[in-house]
Structures are given as structure tokens and as C-alpha cells.
């Protein structure tokens, strides 16, 4: 397969082909990784942080970290799982820090809160808002596994690699997370 075909067919690239390119041209391989995974990583980040600009920042940070990772192009290194794991960790840290800042601001006297309207909230209907509200009530482990499976469409094996847990743990945690989500969605809302 020629390098020209690799560049133009980036979404269908096999990670092993990218690693082959990295042996002779690490910069070109980095470009191929970014072309192949940037949209998926960005969408994964958006679903967690619910803010397009923050998702762009996270996506850039993920690829910077990837290129600094010495083992990234090594044989046997699972690039996709690593990218999703780093993205998830950065996003959940961002969300956690955002909640801390909000909690601090809430304790300050005379603080006025202005909540920006997110484009995603406008684009999606009531069901999307209901689902996002339900996910906010989930534990971090349950939220992560649901996001990876249903928003990022990762297989059980890819989730196992991404989270660094056994396949059986993925299946049981996903089952518990789905059951908990159904409980949250079925619970009556208090107005």
C-alpha cells in the first residue's frame, strides 16, 4: 500500500500500517493517526464535556500526549484504546474541575450565575436532555462505560482495553450501568 493511498484512505487505515509508516517517518505517522481518530475522539469528548470548544481543546491535548508517548507506535501498543482512555480521563477531570468551580462560586455571596446555552442542547430534543440528566446521576464508572459503549460505539474488547479492566468486568459493569440508568429514567421527577 503506498503512502498516497494511506493518506487519502485515512479512515480505513489499519493501525499496523500506521506503525509501519512510523518506522521511517514518525511525523507522517502522527498525521495519519490524527486524520484517522480526530473525529471519533472529538465526538467522544463532546459527549462527556458537553461543550464544543472544550472538546476541541481536549482533542488537541490527547494528540499532543500521544506524540509524546514513546511507545505509541510500538508493535502491540493499542493506539485506539490508549486514545480513548486518555480522552476519557482528561474529560472527566475537566467535568470534575468544572463542578468544583461551580460549587465554590455557589458559596460566594452575590454571585450571579449565567448558564450558557449549549448548541447540543438546542440541537437535540427533550429525550436527549432527559438522558444527559440521567447520566449525571450515575457513578463515574457507570457513566464512562455507557459513554464508551453507546456514544463512542466501542466493542466490549475495546472498552476492556480502554478502561484497563477484564472483559467479564466490562459485561457485568455495563449490565449494572444499564439497569441503574433505567431506574433513574423511570424515577418520577420532583418539581
Residue, then its C-alpha position, 0 to 999 in steps of 0.5 A: x500500500x503506498x503512502x498516497x493511498x494511506x493518506x487519502x484512505x485515512x479512515x480505513x487505515x489499519x493501525x499496523x500500517x500506521x506503525x509501519x509508516x512510523x518506522x521511517x517517518x514518525x511525523x507522517x505517522x502522527x498525521x495519519x493517526x490524527x486524520x484517522x481518530x480526530x473525529x471519533x475522539x472529538x465526538x467522544x469528548x463532546x459527549x462527556x464535556x458537553x461543550x464544543x470548544x472544550x472538546x476541541x481543546x481536549x482533542x488537541x491535548x490527547x494528540x499532543x500526549x500521544x506524540x509524546x508517548x514513546x511507545x505509541x507506535x510500538x508493535x502491540x501498543x493499542x493506539x485506539x484504546x490508549x486514545x480513548x482512555x486518555x480522552x476519557x480521563x482528561x474529560x472527566x477531570x475537566x467535568x470534575x474541575x468544572x463542578x468544583x468551580x461551580x460549587x465554590x462560586x455557589x458559596x460566594x455571596x452575590x454571585x450571579x450565575x449565567x448558564x450558557x446555552x449549549x448548541x447540543x442542547x438546542x440541537x437535540x430534543x427533550x429525550x436527549x436532555x432527559x438522558x444527559x440528566x440521567x447520566x449525571x446521576x450515575x457513578x463515574x464508572x457507570x457513566x464512562x462505560x455507557x459513554x464508551x459503549x453507546x456514544x463512542x460505539x466501542x466493542x466490549x474488547x475495546x472498552x476492556x482495553x480502554x478502561x484497563x479492566x477484564x472483559x467479564x468486568x466490562x459485561x457485568x459493569x455495563x449490565x449494572x450501568x444499564x439497569x441503574x440508568x433505567x431506574x433513574x429514567x423511570x424515577x418520577x421527577x420532583x418539581 
